[in-house]
Amino acid sequence: MPCPQHLTENQDLRQHSLPDTYLYDSTLSNHMIRLLQLGPGMGDDPIRCSLVEKSLDQEFIYNALSYTWGDPTRTRTISCEGQRLVITESLHAALWQFREDGRVTPLWVDAVCINQANTDEKSVQVGIMREIYQRAYLVIAWLGEATDTDAAGFTLLRDIHERFGPPSLGDELVVNFAQNDKLGLPELDHPDWAALFKILCKPYFFRVWIIQELIVGRACIFQCGSEVISRDILLAIGALGDKVRFLQDAEEANTPYDGVSEIAVRSPVRELWYLKSLLDTGKHLTILQLLVKTRAFKATQAHDKIFALVGLSSNVSTDIIDYKESIAKIQTMIAIISMRNRESWGANLLCYVDSGRHADNIPSWVPDWTGGGPVPKALCEGFQNDGLTQSLSKNWRVSPTNKLALHCRTFDTVKTVVQATPWMVPSPSLQDLEKLYSSLSAMEAWDDECWALVTALERYPTGQSIYDAYWRTLAFNTDCTGVEAPEELENVFAVWQSMRGDFIAFYDYVKEMQREAPADGHAEPSKNTNWGWGVRWVMKWATWNWRTLSKYVRIQQMMAKAKRQAKIATRFDPVFKRYCFGRKFCITVNGYMGWVASSTVPGDRICSFEGSCIPFVLREAGYGARCFSVVGDCYLHGLTPLSGNSQMSSLEPIVLV
């Protein structure tokens, strides 16, 4: 991956450029690469290396390094070709470990083997990156120096792979709901799970360049310190989560959370496994399909969110790679290319627009792929029926100023938006009880605010009961497999709702007992390891404070009820969380309830574009009549634009700016 320019020892890795003569005598010509050869040494000996140029037209053996360069302010110095070379601590740790391991095979390392100060060379080298990793004898994915828990995490990964075997595409269609005792796996609060997901959430796995590096390599290992595991074993855990429900619960309970962010960032290992499996079968993926599957990945340089995927794309050539071009122009080009593709017109492109996460310098209808991190799940990934998106090459056009002219139906207006958003942190079962109480109280308040708006409706436009429409709206009217929510999910929803109030009552009861306790230092901070499956910390401090048998029975009953509720509620929680992140609950002028993009405001218009079953929120742009900007996709319960209704207008021409 392109990285900061190389510097002399006293320079800041992020800011200064290098002398043209530093280390690189000439610009690499097409199909030429440099390789790093580690010199001998051990222990604290300084790292020494040399560079050699090779043509990819020749046969030779080399390994390729896949890594993240880490904090650019934390640097170390090595000797390369007898000159001082400043590299990041991350790369230094990898080179030191490889020398300790006795790896003498020449190594391709982007930070050293590409002249990062030469934009032309960098553009050419990025264009042949796929071939570089494809030709490598071994791709070494460096996860960083080992921690105390890594060995336990790697051991559990191997055990899971041995128990369930390698997954294959389509396995997720049959879900195993057995619990850990039947599966032979540790309980949810066992420290080995935390060790495993700590590995899968290392910064390495969120870097966009690793996608190509891991997928195309013919042989690949992951290395963390001296610990090594095969690519197939590690990536398999991403797919097994779809097949074995308990693994989803383990991830939910053990994903590292900073306690501050609006959502816990899950590991994107599933996306890596899925993309590799598709490409291994010979599947051709468009640039849009690749961008969709890799939205959570990040890049230091905005261009790389796209350029890192070009080598895997079936409809974009490496000619688009040009670091001198603006990222706004690159993203607009990608959008126009996608609009010309029958499979990606309309909802399949515009659903990835979110004005709340959108740069000001690109058209509103062009998705902004550069952000990375947690993003809302596009509704077209579950609500776009096959065959509904038509080829409309004659019905849209892009002006020289990048305004998109097309046709749509407007049929409603946003009336009210609930400004609070649902709590999306990990399942609180393993979190601080004080924060758990705070988050559940906030969630309860959000639910109350939504319900107050809903009950103000005299009737629902579809004729169904308000309560039925409400719970189906919260679930986007789907179950955990994505099909229409069955009637029995209503009972699960009722438990999911009541569990919050019951836990708040339980917490208040425990706090009351704590206040009654004598101040002798026995009470501990409100930490727990697994309240949904038994609040062990309560037992530790509360036993000495039970003055009557009735209190003992009461707390046991509350804990048992919490356990039963948690098992049931876990069926609704993933359904609710699938699409609601990044969206807000709303009521429309025509009385529909639904979900809209987080930046939606009352007065925004709701429309559907020709040939699409996904509604969208538009905002008048002020550039003239029928000019709008795209706010984002939306879900209105009980409304399918293609089915039509009495309030839906006829197709009209509009312009998206």
C-alpha positions as CSV (number, residue, x, y, z in Angstrom):
1,M,0.0,0.0,0.0
2,P,1.2,3.6,-0.6
3,C,2.5,5.0,2.7
4,P,4.3,8.1,3.9
5,Q,7.5,9.1,2.2
6,H,10.8,7.9,3.6
7,L,12.7,10.3,5.8
8,T,16.0,10.9,7.4
9,E,16.2,10.0,11.0
10,N,15.3,13.5,12.4
11,Q,12.3,14.1,10.1
12,D,8.7,13.6,10.9
13,L,7.4,10.6,9.0
14,R,4.1,12.4,8.1
15,Q,5.3,15.7,6.7
16,H,8.6,16.2,4.8
17,S,9.6,15.0,1.4
18,L,12.9,13.4,0.5
19,P,15.8,14.3,-1.7
20,D,15.3,12.9,-5.2
21,T,18.6,11.0,-4.9
22,Y,17.8,9.3,-1.6
23,L,18.0,5.5,-1.9
24,Y,16.4,5.3,-5.3
25,D,18.6,5.9,-8.3
26,S,15.8,5.7,-10.9
27,T,12.1,5.3,-11.5
28,L,11.0,1.7,-11.9
29,S,9.9,0.9,-15.4
30,N,6.8,-1.2,-16.2
31,H,6.8,-4.7,-14.7
32,M,9.9,-4.0,-12.6
33,I,9.9,-4.3,-8.8
34,R,12.4,-3.9,-6.0
35,L,13.0,-6.6,-3.4
36,L,14.4,-6.2,0.1
37,Q,17.1,-8.7,1.2
38,L,17.6,-8.9,5.0
39,G,21.2,-9.0,6.1
40,P,22.4,-11.4,8.8
41,G,22.1,-10.6,12.5
42,M,20.3,-11.6,15.7
43,G,18.9,-10.1,18.9
44,D,19.6,-6.4,19.3
45,D,21.9,-6.2,16.2
46,P,20.8,-3.3,13.9
47,I,18.7,-4.4,11.0
48,R,20.6,-4.2,7.7
49,C,19.1,-4.8,4.2
50,S,19.8,-4.2,0.5
51,L,17.6,-3.7,-2.5
52,V,17.6,-5.5,-5.8
53,E,15.5,-4.8,-8.9
54,K,13.7,-7.7,-10.7
55,S,11.4,-8.0,-13.7
56,L,8.1,-9.7,-13.2
57,D,8.6,-11.2,-16.7
58,Q,11.3,-13.4,-15.1
59,E,11.0,-16.4,-12.8
60,F,12.2,-15.8,-9.2
61,I,11.1,-16.6,-5.7
62,Y,10.2,-13.9,-3.2
63,N,7.7,-13.4,-0.3
64,A,5.4,-10.4,0.1
65,L,4.6,-8.6,3.3
66,S,1.0,-7.5,4.2
67,Y,0.9,-5.2,7.2
68,T,-0.3,-1.9,8.6
69,W,2.4,0.7,9.0
70,G,0.9,2.0,12.3
71,D,1.5,5.3,14.1
72,P,3.7,7.4,11.7
73,T,5.2,9.2,14.7
74,R,6.7,6.0,16.2
75,T,9.7,5.2,14.1
76,R,12.9,3.2,14.0
77,T,16.1,3.4,11.9
78,I,17.5,0.6,9.8
79,S,20.4,0.5,7.3
80,C,19.4,0.1,3.7
81,E,22.1,0.0,1.0
82,G,24.4,1.5,3.7
83,Q,22.1,4.5,4.2
84,R,19.9,5.4,7.1
85,L,16.3,4.6,6.5
86,V,13.5,5.6,8.9
87,I,10.6,3.1,9.0
88,T,7.6,2.7,11.4
89,E,7.9,0.6,14.5
90,S,5.4,-1.9,13.0
91,L,7.6,-2.6,10.0
92,H,10.7,-2.8,12.2
93,A,9.1,-5.4,14.4
94,A,8.2,-7.5,11.4
95,L,11.7,-7.4,9.9
96,W,13.2,-8.2,13.3
97,Q,11.0,-11.2,13.8
98,F,11.6,-12.5,10.3
99,R,15.3,-12.3,10.9
100,E,14.9,-14.2,14.2
101,D,12.8,-16.8,12.3
102,G,15.6,-17.2,9.7
103,R,13.5,-16.1,6.8
104,V,16.1,-15.4,4.1
105,T,13.8,-15.3,1.0
106,P,13.8,-11.8,-0.6
107,L,10.8,-9.7,0.6
108,W,8.6,-7.2,-1.2
109,V,7.7,-4.4,1.3
110,D,5.7,-1.5,-0.1
111,A,7.2,1.1,2.3
112,V,10.8,0.3,1.1
113,C,10.3,-1.2,-2.4
114,I,8.3,1.7,-3.8
115,N,9.7,5.2,-3.9
116,Q,6.9,6.9,-2.1
117,A,8.1,10.4,-3.1
118,N,7.7,9.5,-6.8
119,T,3.9,9.8,-7.6
120,D,4.4,8.4,-11.1
121,E,6.2,5.3,-9.8
122,K,3.6,4.9,-7.1
123,S,0.8,4.9,-9.6
124,V,2.5,2.3,-11.8
125,Q,3.4,0.0,-8.8
126,V,-0.2,0.2,-7.4
127,G,-1.4,-0.8,-10.9
128,I,0.6,-4.1,-10.7
129,M,0.0,-4.7,-7.0
130,R,-2.3,-7.7,-7.7
131,E,0.4,-9.4,-9.8
132,I,3.0,-8.7,-7.1
133,Y,1.0,-10.6,-4.5
134,Q,-0.2,-13.2,-6.9
135,R,3.4,-14.1,-7.9
136,A,4.7,-14.2,-4.4
137,Y,5.8,-17.6,-3.1
138,L,4.3,-16.7,0.3
139,V,2.3,-13.7,1.6
140,I,3.0,-13.0,5.3
141,A,0.2,-11.1,7.0
142,W,1.9,-9.4,9.9
143,L,-0.5,-8.7,12.8
144,G,2.0,-7.0,15.1
145,E,4.0,-8.1,18.1
146,A,2.5,-10.8,20.3
147,T,0.5,-10.1,23.4
148,D,-0.1,-12.4,26.4
149,T,-3.5,-13.6,25.1
150,D,-2.7,-14.2,21.4
151,A,-1.6,-17.9,21.9
152,A,-5.0,-18.7,23.6
153,G,-6.9,-17.0,20.7
154,F,-5.0,-18.9,18.0
155,T,-5.6,-22.2,19.8
156,L,-9.3,-21.5,20.0
157,L,-9.4,-20.6,16.3
158,R,-7.7,-24.0,15.5
159,D,-10.2,-25.9,17.7
160,I,-13.2,-24.2,16.0
161,H,-11.8,-25.0,12.6
162,E,-11.1,-28.6,13.6
163,R,-14.6,-29.0,15.1
164,F,-16.7,-27.5,12.2
165,G,-14.4,-27.9,9.2
166,P,-13.9,-25.4,6.4
167,P,-17.1,-23.5,5.5
168,S,-18.4,-23.1,2.0
169,L,-20.7,-20.7,0.2
170,G,-24.3,-21.4,1.1
171,D,-23.6,-22.9,4.5
172,E,-25.4,-20.0,6.2
173,L,-28.7,-21.2,4.8
174,V,-28.7,-23.9,7.5
175,V,-28.1,-22.3,10.9
176,N,-27.0,-24.4,14.0
177,F,-28.7,-23.0,17.1
178,A,-27.1,-25.4,19.6
179,Q,-25.5,-23.9,22.7
180,N,-21.9,-24.2,23.8
181,D,-22.3,-27.3,25.9
182,K,-23.6,-29.2,22.8
183,L,-21.0,-27.7,20.6
184,G,-18.1,-28.4,22.9
185,L,-17.1,-24.7,23.0
186,P,-16.2,-22.5,26.0
187,E,-18.9,-20.5,27.7
188,L,-19.5,-16.9,26.5
189,D,-17.5,-15.3,29.3
190,H,-14.5,-17.6,29.0
191,P,-11.3,-15.4,28.4
192,D,-10.3,-17.4,25.3
193,W,-13.2,-15.7,23.4
194,A,-12.0,-12.3,24.3
195,A,-8.5,-13.4,23.2
196,L,-9.8,-14.6,19.9
197,F,-11.8,-11.5,19.0
198,K,-9.0,-9.2,20.2
199,I,-6.9,-10.8,17.4
200,L,-9.7,-10.4,14.8
201,C,-10.1,-6.7,15.8
202,K,-6.4,-5.8,15.4
203,P,-5.9,-2.6,13.3
204,Y,-4.5,-4.8,10.5
205,F,-8.0,-6.2,9.6
206,F,-9.5,-2.8,8.9
207,R,-6.9,-1.8,6.3
208,V,-8.3,-1.8,2.7
209,W,-5.1,-2.9,1.1
210,I,-5.1,-6.3,2.8
211,I,-8.2,-7.3,0.8
212,Q,-6.2,-7.8,-2.4
213,E,-3.1,-8.9,-0.6
214,L,-4.8,-11.8,1.2
215,I,-7.2,-12.8,-1.5
216,V,-4.8,-13.2,-4.5
217,G,-1.8,-14.7,-2.7
218,R,-1.4,-18.4,-3.6
219,A,-0.1,-19.2,-0.1
220,C,-0.6,-17.0,3.0
221,I,0.0,-17.1,6.7
222,F,-0.9,-14.8,9.6
223,Q,1.9,-14.1,12.0
224,C,1.7,-12.3,15.4
225,G,5.1,-12.3,17.0
226,S,6.3,-15.9,16.6
227,E,2.7,-17.2,16.5
228,V,1.7,-18.4,13.0
229,I,-1.7,-19.6,11.7
230,S,-2.9,-20.4,8.2
231,R,-5.1,-18.0,6.2
232,D,-7.8,-20.7,5.7
233,I,-8.2,-21.3,9.5
234,L,-8.4,-17.7,10.5
235,L,-10.7,-16.5,7.7
236,A,-13.1,-19.4,8.3
237,I,-14.3,-18.0,11.6
238,G,-15.9,-15.1,9.6
239,A,-18.2,-17.6,7.7
240,L,-18.8,-20.0,10.6
241,G,-20.6,-17.2,12.5
242,D,-23.4,-17.3,9.9
243,K,-23.6,-21.1,10.3
244,V,-23.3,-21.5,14.1
245,R,-25.5,-19.0,16.0
246,F,-23.4,-19.4,19.2
247,L,-20.4,-18.0,17.5
248,Q,-22.5,-14.8,16.7
249,D,-23.3,-14.6,20.4
250,A,-19.7,-15.0,21.3
251,E,-18.7,-12.2,19.0
252,E,-21.5,-10.0,20.3
253,A,-20.3,-10.5,23.9
254,N,-16.6,-10.3,23.3
255,T,-16.0,-7.7,20.6
256,P,-13.7,-5.1,22.1
257,Y,-15.5,-1.8,22.8
258,D,-14.0,1.5,23.8
259,G,-17.0,2.5,25.9
260,V,-17.4,5.8,23.9
261,S,-18.2,5.0,20.3
262,E,-21.8,4.9,19.1
263,I,-21.3,1.3,17.8
264,A,-18.9,-1.6,18.5
265,V,-16.8,-2.2,15.4
266,R,-17.0,-5.8,14.4
267,S,-14.1,-7.5,12.7
268,P,-14.5,-7.5,8.8
269,V,-13.1,-11.1,8.6
270,R,-16.4,-12.4,7.2
271,E,-16.1,-10.0,4.3
272,L,-12.6,-11.2,3.6
273,W,-13.7,-14.8,3.6
274,Y,-16.7,-14.1,1.4
275,L,-14.7,-12.2,-1.2
276,K,-12.0,-14.8,-1.4
277,S,-14.6,-17.6,-1.7
278,L,-16.4,-15.8,-4.5
279,L,-13.2,-15.0,-6.5
280,D,-11.9,-18.6,-5.9
281,T,-15.0,-19.8,-7.7
282,G,-14.2,-17.6,-10.7
283,K,-16.9,-15.0,-9.9
284,H,-16.4,-11.7,-11.6
285,L,-17.1,-8.7,-9.2
286,T,-17.7,-5.2,-10.4
287,I,-16.0,-2.2,-8.7
288,L,-19.4,-1.4,-7.0
289,Q,-19.8,-4.9,-5.6
290,L,-16.3,-4.7,-4.2
291,L,-16.8,-1.2,-2.7
292,V,-20.1,-2.4,-1.1
293,K,-18.4,-5.4,0.5
294,T,-15.5,-3.4,1.8
295,R,-17.2,-0.2,3.1
296,A,-15.9,-0.8,6.7
297,F,-12.3,-0.9,5.7
298,K,-10.1,2.2,6.0
299,A,-7.3,3.8,4.1
300,T,-4.9,6.6,5.1
301,Q,-5.1,8.2,1.7
302,A,-8.6,8.6,0.3
303,H,-7.7,7.4,-3.2
304,D,-6.7,4.0,-1.8
305,K,-10.2,3.1,-0.8
306,I,-10.8,2.7,-4.6
307,F,-7.4,2.0,-6.0
308,A,-6.8,-0.9,-3.6
309,L,-9.8,-2.7,-5.2
310,V,-9.2,-1.9,-8.9
311,G,-7.0,-5.0,-9.4
312,L,-9.9,-7.2,-8.3
313,S,-12.6,-5.5,-10.4
314,S,-14.1,-6.9,-13.6
315,N,-15.2,-3.5,-15.0
316,V,-12.6,-1.0,-14.1
317,S,-9.0,-1.1,-15.5
318,T,-5.9,0.0,-13.7
319,D,-5.8,3.0,-16.0
320,I,-8.0,4.8,-13.5
321,I,-5.2,4.8,-10.9
322,D,-3.7,8.3,-10.9
323,Y,-2.8,9.9,-7.6
324,K,-2.7,13.3,-9.3
325,E,-6.5,13.2,-10.0
326,S,-8.9,14.5,-7.3
327,I,-10.7,11.9,-5.3
328,A,-14.0,13.7,-6.1
329,K,-13.5,13.1,-9.8
330,I,-12.5,9.5,-9.2
331,Q,-15.6,8.7,-7.2
332,T,-17.8,10.4,-9.8
333,M,-16.3,8.3,-12.5
334,I,-16.9,5.2,-10.5
335,A,-20.6,6.2,-10.1
336,I,-21.1,6.8,-13.8
337,I,-19.5,3.5,-14.7
338,S,-21.8,1.8,-12.2
339,M,-24.9,3.6,-13.6
340,R,-24.1,2.1,-17.0
341,N,-24.1,-1.4,-15.6
342,R,-27.6,-3.0,-15.7
343,E,-27.0,-4.7,-12.3
344,S,-26.1,-1.5,-10.4
345,W,-28.4,1.2,-11.7
346,G,-30.8,3.0,-9.4
347,A,-31.2,1.6,-5.9
348,N,-28.1,-0.6,-6.2
349,L,-26.0,2.6,-6.4
350,L,-28.0,5.3,-4.8
351,C,-28.7,3.2,-1.6
352,Y,-25.1,3.8,-0.7
353,V,-25.5,7.6,-0.5
354,D,-25.8,9.0,3.0
355,S,-25.7,12.7,3.2
356,G,-24.5,12.6,6.8
357,R,-21.3,10.8,5.7
358,H,-20.8,12.6,2.5
359,A,-18.1,15.0,1.3
360,D,-19.3,18.4,0.2
361,N,-17.2,18.5,-3.0
362,I,-18.9,15.5,-4.7
363,P,-22.4,15.4,-6.2
364,S,-25.1,14.2,-3.7
365,W,-26.0,11.2,-5.9
366,V,-22.4,9.9,-5.9
367,P,-21.7,7.5,-3.0
368,D,-18.7,8.6,-0.9
369,W,-16.7,5.5,-0.2
370,T,-13.7,7.1,1.6
371,G,-14.9,7.2,5.2
372,G,-14.5,3.6,6.3
373,G,-15.6,2.4,9.8
374,P,-19.1,1.5,10.8
375,V,-21.7,2.4,8.1
376,P,-25.4,1.9,7.7
377,K,-26.4,-1.3,5.9
378,A,-28.0,-0.3,2.6
379,L,-31.6,-1.4,2.2
380,C,-31.0,-2.7,-1.3
381,E,-29.0,-5.5,0.3
382,G,-32.2,-7.0,1.6
383,F,-35.2,-5.4,0.0
384,Q,-34.3,-5.1,-3.7
385,N,-36.1,-8.0,-5.5
386,D,-34.4,-9.6,-8.5
387,G,-35.5,-8.1,-11.8
388,L,-37.0,-4.9,-10.4
389,T,-34.1,-2.7,-11.4
390,Q,-34.3,-2.1,-15.1
391,S,-31.7,-1.0,-17.6
392,L,-32.4,2.7,-18.0
393,S,-29.5,3.8,-20.2
394,K,-31.9,6.0,-22.2
395,N,-33.7,7.5,-19.3
396,W,-30.9,9.2,-17.4
397,R,-28.0,11.5,-18.3
398,V,-25.2,13.2,-16.5
399,S,-24.5,16.8,-17.4
400,P,-21.0,18.3,-17.9
401,T,-21.4,19.7,-14.4
402,N,-22.2,16.3,-13.0
403,K,-25.9,16.8,-12.4
404,L,-28.0,13.7,-12.9
405,A,-31.3,14.0,-14.7
406,L,-33.7,11.1,-14.3
407,H,-37.4,10.3,-13.4
408,C,-39.0,9.6,-10.1
409,R,-42.4,9.6,-8.2
410,T,-42.8,11.7,-5.1
411,F,-45.5,10.3,-2.8
412,D,-44.9,11.5,0.8
413,T,-43.1,13.9,3.1
414,V,-41.3,13.4,6.4
415,K,-43.3,14.8,9.2
416,T,-41.5,13.9,12.4
417,V,-38.0,12.4,13.1
418,V,-37.0,11.0,16.5
419,Q,-33.6,12.6,17.0
420,A,-32.3,10.0,19.4
421,T,-30.8,6.8,17.8
422,P,-31.0,3.3,19.2
423,W,-28.1,2.1,21.3
424,M,-25.8,-0.1,19.2
425,V,-23.0,-1.0,21.6
426,P,-22.4,-4.8,22.2
427,S,-24.9,-6.8,24.1
428,P,-24.5,-5.4,27.6
429,S,-24.2,-8.8,29.2
430,L,-20.4,-8.4,29.6
431,Q,-20.2,-4.7,30.2
432,D,-20.1,-2.4,33.2
433,L,-23.5,-2.5,35.0
434,E,-23.6,1.3,35.4
435,K,-23.2,1.8,31.7
436,L,-25.6,-1.0,31.0
437,Y,-28.2,0.7,33.2
438,S,-27.6,4.0,31.4
439,S,-27.8,2.5,27.9
440,L,-30.9,0.5,28.6
441,S,-32.6,3.5,30.2
442,A,-31.7,5.5,27.1
443,M,-33.1,2.7,24.9
444,E,-36.3,2.6,27.0
445,A,-36.7,6.4,26.6
446,W,-36.2,6.1,22.8
447,D,-38.8,3.3,22.6
448,D,-41.2,5.5,24.7
449,E,-40.7,8.5,22.4
450,C,-41.4,6.4,19.3
451,W,-44.4,4.7,20.8
452,A,-45.9,8.1,21.8
453,L,-45.7,9.2,18.1
454,V,-47.2,6.0,16.9
455,T,-50.1,5.9,19.2
456,A,-51.0,9.4,18.0
457,L,-51.9,7.9,14.7
458,E,-55.6,7.2,14.4
459,R,-55.1,4.3,12.1
460,Y,-52.4,2.8,10.0
461,P,-52.6,3.2,6.1
462,T,-52.4,-0.5,5.5
463,G,-55.3,-1.3,7.8
464,Q,-53.2,-3.4,10.3
465,S,-53.1,-2.6,14.0
466,I,-50.8,0.2,15.2
467,Y,-48.9,-2.3,17.5
468,D,-48.4,-4.8,14.7
469,A,-47.1,-2.1,12.3
470,Y,-44.8,-0.8,15.1
471,W,-43.0,-4.0,15.9
472,R,-42.7,-4.9,12.3
473,T,-41.3,-1.5,11.5
474,L,-38.6,-1.9,14.2
475,A,-37.7,-5.2,12.6
476,F,-37.9,-3.8,9.1
477,N,-40.5,-6.6,8.7
478,T,-37.9,-9.3,8.4
479,D,-36.6,-12.2,10.6
480,C,-33.0,-13.1,11.1
481,T,-32.8,-14.8,7.7
482,G,-34.2,-11.8,5.9
483,V,-37.6,-13.2,5.0
484,E,-40.9,-11.5,6.0
485,A,-41.2,-11.5,9.8
486,P,-43.5,-14.3,10.9
487,E,-46.3,-13.8,13.4
488,E,-44.4,-15.6,16.2
489,L,-41.7,-12.9,16.1
490,E,-44.3,-10.6,17.9
491,N,-43.9,-12.6,21.1
492,V,-40.1,-12.4,20.8
493,F,-40.4,-8.6,20.4
494,A,-42.6,-8.4,23.5
495,V,-39.9,-10.2,25.6
496,W,-37.2,-8.0,24.0
497,Q,-39.2,-4.9,25.1
498,S,-40.0,-6.1,28.6
499,M,-36.5,-7.3,29.3
500,R,-35.2,-3.7,29.5
501,G,-37.8,-2.6,32.1
502,D,-37.2,-5.8,34.1
503,F,-33.5,-5.3,34.2
504,I,-33.9,-1.7,35.2
505,A,-36.1,-2.9,38.1
506,F,-33.5,-5.5,39.0
507,Y,-30.8,-2.9,39.0
508,D,-32.8,-0.6,41.2
509,Y,-33.4,-3.5,43.6
510,V,-29.7,-4.3,43.7
511,K,-28.8,-0.6,44.3
512,E,-31.3,-0.5,47.1
513,M,-29.6,-3.5,48.8
514,Q,-26.3,-1.8,48.2
515,R,-27.4,1.3,50.0
516,E,-28.6,-0.7,52.9
517,A,-25.3,-2.5,53.2
518,P,-23.0,-1.3,56.1
519,A,-20.0,0.7,54.8
520,D,-17.4,-1.9,55.7
521,G,-15.7,-2.1,52.2
522,H,-17.3,-5.4,51.2
523,A,-19.3,-4.0,48.2
524,E,-17.4,-4.1,45.0
525,P,-17.7,-1.9,41.9
526,S,-20.6,-2.7,39.6
527,K,-18.7,-5.0,37.2
528,N,-20.1,-8.3,36.0
529,T,-19.0,-11.0,33.6
530,N,-22.3,-12.3,32.4
531,W,-25.5,-10.9,33.9
532,G,-27.7,-12.5,31.2
533,W,-26.5,-15.9,32.2
534,G,-26.1,-15.4,36.0
535,V,-25.1,-12.2,37.8
536,R,-22.2,-13.7,39.7
537,W,-21.0,-10.4,41.1
538,V,-24.3,-9.8,42.9
539,M,-23.9,-13.1,44.7
540,K,-20.4,-12.2,45.9
541,W,-21.3,-9.0,47.8
542,A,-25.0,-9.5,48.4
543,T,-25.0,-12.9,50.3
544,W,-23.9,-11.3,53.5
545,N,-26.6,-8.6,53.2
546,W,-29.7,-10.9,52.8
547,R,-31.6,-10.2,55.9
548,T,-34.6,-12.3,55.0
549,L,-35.3,-15.4,53.0
550,S,-37.7,-13.4,50.9
551,K,-34.9,-11.1,49.6
552,Y,-32.9,-14.2,48.7
553,V,-35.8,-15.7,46.8
554,R,-36.6,-12.4,45.1
555,I,-33.1,-11.9,43.7
556,Q,-32.9,-15.5,42.5
557,Q,-36.2,-15.1,40.7
558,M,-35.2,-11.9,39.0
559,M,-31.9,-13.5,37.9
560,A,-33.7,-16.6,36.5
561,K,-36.2,-14.4,34.7
562,A,-33.3,-12.4,33.2
563,K,-31.7,-15.6,31.9
564,R,-34.9,-16.8,30.3
565,Q,-35.6,-13.4,28.7
566,A,-32.1,-13.1,27.3
567,K,-32.3,-16.4,25.5
568,I,-35.6,-15.3,23.8
569,A,-34.6,-11.7,23.2
570,T,-31.5,-12.7,21.3
571,R,-33.8,-13.7,18.4
572,F,-35.0,-10.1,18.0
573,D,-31.9,-8.1,18.7
574,P,-30.0,-9.0,15.5
575,V,-33.1,-8.3,13.4
576,F,-33.4,-4.9,15.0
577,K,-29.7,-4.0,14.7
578,R,-29.3,-5.2,11.1
579,Y,-30.5,-2.0,9.5
580,C,-31.2,0.6,12.2
581,F,-27.6,1.8,12.7
582,G,-27.2,5.2,11.1
583,R,-31.0,5.6,10.7
584,K,-33.7,7.4,12.7
585,F,-37.3,6.5,13.3
586,C,-39.9,8.7,11.5
587,I,-43.5,9.4,10.9
588,T,-44.6,10.7,7.5
589,V,-47.4,13.1,6.6
590,N,-49.4,10.2,5.2
591,G,-49.2,8.3,8.4
592,Y,-46.5,5.8,7.6
593,M,-43.8,4.9,10.1
594,G,-40.4,4.0,9.1
595,W,-36.6,4.5,9.1
596,V,-34.7,7.4,7.4
597,A,-31.1,8.4,7.1
598,S,-29.8,10.1,10.2
599,S,-29.5,13.5,8.5
600,T,-33.2,13.6,7.4
601,V,-35.2,16.6,8.6
602,P,-39.0,17.2,8.6
603,G,-40.1,18.5,5.2
604,D,-37.8,16.2,3.2
605,R,-39.6,14.5,0.3
606,I,-39.9,10.8,-0.1
607,C,-39.8,9.4,-3.6
608,S,-39.0,6.3,-5.7
609,F,-36.9,6.2,-8.8
610,E,-38.1,4.6,-11.9
611,G,-37.7,0.8,-11.8
612,S,-36.8,0.6,-8.1
613,C,-38.7,-0.7,-5.1
614,I,-36.6,1.2,-2.6
615,P,-37.9,4.6,-1.4
616,F,-35.5,7.5,-1.1
617,V,-35.4,10.8,0.9
618,L,-34.7,13.9,-1.2
619,R,-34.2,17.5,-0.2
620,E,-34.9,20.6,-2.4
621,A,-31.5,21.9,-3.5
622,G,-32.4,25.5,-4.3
623,Y,-30.8,25.4,-7.8
624,G,-34.2,25.7,-9.5
625,A,-37.5,23.8,-9.9
626,R,-37.3,20.0,-9.5
627,C,-33.6,20.1,-8.3
628,F,-32.9,17.9,-5.3
629,S,-30.0,16.5,-3.3
630,V,-30.1,12.8,-2.2
631,V,-30.3,12.4,1.6
632,G,-30.4,8.6,1.6
633,D,-32.6,5.5,1.3
634,C,-35.5,4.8,3.6
635,Y,-37.9,2.1,4.8
636,L,-41.6,2.9,5.2
637,H,-43.6,-0.1,6.6
638,G,-46.2,-1.5,4.3
639,L,-45.3,0.6,1.3
640,T,-43.8,-0.8,-1.9
641,P,-43.4,2.0,-4.5
642,L,-43.8,-0.3,-7.4
643,S,-47.1,-1.5,-6.2
644,G,-48.4,2.0,-6.3
645,N,-51.0,3.8,-4.1
646,S,-53.5,6.5,-4.5
647,Q,-51.1,9.2,-3.1
648,M,-48.3,8.4,-5.5
649,S,-47.6,10.8,-8.3
650,S,-46.8,9.9,-11.9
651,L,-43.2,9.8,-13.1
652,E,-41.7,13.2,-13.4
653,P,-38.3,14.4,-14.5
654,I,-36.0,15.7,-11.8
655,V,-32.3,16.7,-11.4
656,L,-30.0,15.5,-8.7
657,V,-27.2,17.9,-7.9
